[in-house]
Amino acid sequence: MTMVDSRAAVAGELKKAWGWLLAWGIMLILLGVIGLGYEFAVSVVTTVFVGGLMVAYGVMEVVHAFRHKLWSGFFLFLFGGCLSIVAGGVIWARPLAGMEVLTLLVAAYFLVLGVFRVVGTVSSRHPGWGWGLFNGAISVLLGLLIWNGWPASSLYIIGMFVAIDMIFQGWNYVMLSVVARRGAAIVAPAGA
């Protein structure tokens, strides 16, 4: 099967499922819009979910350590797993403190990402580099705004970001359903 054949098969499957894609996209958009009105609740749920993931990951690491206890990395896996379990448990027990920590991580992420984008764009000056510079500057600005508003910003930032992401992901599915319904070939032109 060639690349064109596989893309045609994907286009065929998408055409069959366009209604489900549209429904899922609309649902995500609606949930995202509702989430923007309940940013604190979405922040708490997201933080508790992250804590749960950390506990689950820690348990798997501890199990892995004991399944391979003759391996030289036994204590590393055991320590890392225990640390993840404790950190996840603390987030579960104190979700507001967990939200504060996650918000600081998000602020630091945007600051560092923005600086790297600005430096990388200015040093490479690729075509359209102004947009990359603008993107980096916005990332730095977001990081600074979150940082300056901390710890109060931790009550809504995570929920707001999750809700906005849901809206854009929903819009992505809606647009994909429109393309799929039209039956537009997602096949590369000849010679591509």
C-alpha positions in Angstrom: 0.0 0.0 0.0 1.5 3.3 -1.0 1.3 6.6 0.9 -1.5 7.9 -1.4 -3.5 4.7 -0.8 -3.2 4.9 3.0 -4.2 8.6 2.9 -7.2 7.7 0.7 -8.2 5.0 3.2 -7.9 7.6 6.1 -10.0 10.0 4.1 -12.7 7.3 3.6 -12.8 6.5 7.3 -13.1 10.2 8.2 -15.9 10.6 5.7 -17.8 7.8 7.4 -17.3 9.3 10.9 -17.8 13.0 10.1 -21.0 13.1 12.2 -19.2 11.8 15.3 -16.3 14.2 14.8 -18.7 17.1 14.5 -20.6 16.0 17.7 -17.4 15.5 19.6 -16.1 18.9 18.5 -19.3 20.7 19.5 -19.3 18.9 22.9 -15.7 19.9 23.6 -16.4 23.5 22.6 -19.5 23.7 24.9 -17.6 22.0 27.8 -14.7 24.5 27.3 -17.1 27.5 27.3 -18.7 26.2 30.5 -15.3 25.5 31.9 -14.4 29.2 31.4 -17.2 30.0 33.8 -16.0 27.5 36.4 -12.2 28.0 36.2 -11.7 27.2 39.9 -13.6 23.9 39.7 -11.7 22.9 36.5 -8.4 23.8 38.2 -9.2 21.7 41.2 -10.3 18.7 39.1 -7.2 19.0 36.8 -4.9 19.2 39.8 -6.5 16.2 41.5 -6.2 14.3 38.2 -2.5 15.1 37.9 -2.1 14.0 41.5 -3.8 10.7 40.7 -1.6 10.2 37.7 1.5 10.8 39.9 0.3 8.2 42.4 -0.5 5.6 39.6 2.9 6.3 38.0 4.7 5.9 41.4 2.9 2.6 42.0 4.0 1.3 38.6 7.6 2.4 39.3 7.7 0.6 42.7 6.2 -2.6 41.1 8.7 -2.4 38.3 11.5 -2.0 40.9 10.5 -5.1 42.7 10.0 -7.1 39.5 13.6 -6.4 38.5 15.2 -6.1 42.0 18.5 -7.7 40.7 18.9 -4.9 38.2 21.3 -2.1 39.1 18.5 0.5 38.8 16.4 -1.0 41.6 16.9 1.8 44.2 16.5 4.5 41.5 13.1 3.1 40.5 12.1 2.5 44.1 13.0 6.0 45.2 11.4 7.6 42.2 8.2 5.6 42.6 8.0 6.4 46.3 8.6 10.1 45.6 5.8 10.2 43.0 3.4 8.5 45.3 4.1 10.9 48.1 4.0 14.0 45.8 0.7 12.8 44.2 -0.7 12.0 47.7 0.2 15.6 48.9 -1.6 17.0 45.8 -4.7 14.9 46.6 -4.6 15.9 50.2 -3.9 19.6 49.5 -5.2 20.5 46.0 -4.9 24.2 46.5 -1.2 23.9 47.3 -0.9 21.6 44.3 -2.5 24.3 42.2 0.0 26.9 43.4 2.9 24.6 42.5 1.5 23.7 39.1 0.8 27.4 38.4 4.4 28.3 39.2 5.6 25.6 36.8 3.3 26.9 34.1 4.7 30.5 34.6 8.3 29.2 34.5 7.5 27.1 31.4 6.1 30.1 29.5 9.0 32.4 30.6 11.7 29.9 29.5 9.8 28.9 26.3 9.3 32.5 25.4 13.0 33.4 25.9 14.1 30.4 23.8 11.6 31.4 21.1 12.8 35.0 21.0 16.5 34.1 21.0 16.0 31.3 18.4 14.0 33.5 16.1 16.3 36.5 16.3 19.3 34.3 15.7 17.9 32.4 12.7 15.8 35.2 11.1 14.0 32.6 9.0 11.2 33.7 6.6 8.4 35.1 8.7 10.6 35.5 11.7 8.6 38.4 13.0 5.7 36.0 13.8 8.1 33.8 15.8 9.4 36.8 17.7 5.8 37.9 18.4 5.0 34.3 19.6 8.0 34.3 21.9 7.1 37.8 23.3 3.5 36.6 24.0 4.9 33.6 25.8 7.1 35.7 28.0 4.3 38.1 28.7 2.0 35.2 29.7 4.7 33.9 32.0 5.2 37.3 33.6 1.4 37.9 34.0 1.0 34.5 35.7 4.0 35.0 37.9 3.0 38.5 39.0 -0.5 37.3 39.8 0.7 34.3 41.8 -0.6 32.9 44.2 -4.0 34.3 43.4 -3.6 33.3 39.7 -3.3 29.6 40.8 -7.1 29.6 41.6 -8.0 30.0 37.9 -5.0 29.7 35.5 -5.0 25.9 35.2 -8.7 25.8 34.7 -8.7 28.6 32.2 -5.9 27.0 30.1 -7.7 23.6 30.1 -11.0 25.2 29.1 -9.3 27.2 26.3 -7.5 24.1 25.1 -10.9 22.2 25.0 -12.4 25.0 22.9 -9.6 25.0 20.3 -9.5 21.2 20.2 -13.2 21.1 19.7 -12.9 23.6 16.9 -10.2 21.4 15.4 -12.6 18.5 15.3 -15.4 20.6 13.9 -13.2 21.7 11.0 -12.0 18.1 10.5 -15.6 17.0 10.3 -16.4 19.7 7.6 -13.4 18.5 5.5 -14.4 14.9 6.0 -18.1 15.5 5.1 -17.1 17.2 1.9 -15.1 14.1 1.1 -12.1 16.3 0.3 -9.2 14.1 -0.4 -6.6 14.2 2.2 -4.3 12.8 -0.5 -1.0 14.4 -1.4 -0.9 15.8 -4.9 1.0 13.8 -7.5 4.7 14.2 -7.1 4.5 15.4 -3.5 
